[in-house]
């Protein structure tokens, strides 16, 4: 399983990756501000299908690991460290923004070419709901 994440272009170096599941309401669990969650019911990074990693923009007033995910550009590299000491490098192919209720199911694909999907919040922050309206999603393929 993945254990660490490095994205030089975002000054993310060795962020801890932890396995996560699903909240009682059906949303993917997201760890605290300084960790990245790997959706453990999906593929591992580099396996067929979409390996999903998610982190906060901010949590309890602290900047999250994916604070600047929207600064990623196609061509940027993402390295995922794996248990046992290996690592896999991915190249960003696209960065998209979707309304929270319209995120494509395909980001959790269990088949198809290997793909890394990085997810965080984005768009307008709704002060009343204390939540962002959208999700920012970066897609990457193996280097």
Secondary structure, 3 states (H helix, E strand, C coil): CEEEEEEHHHCEEEEEEEEECECCCCCECCCCCCEEEEECCCCCCCCCCEEEEECCCEECCEECCCCCHHHCCCCCEEEEEECCCCEEEEEEEEEEEEEHHHCCHHHHCCCCCCEEEEEEEEEEEECCCCEEEEEEEEEEEEC
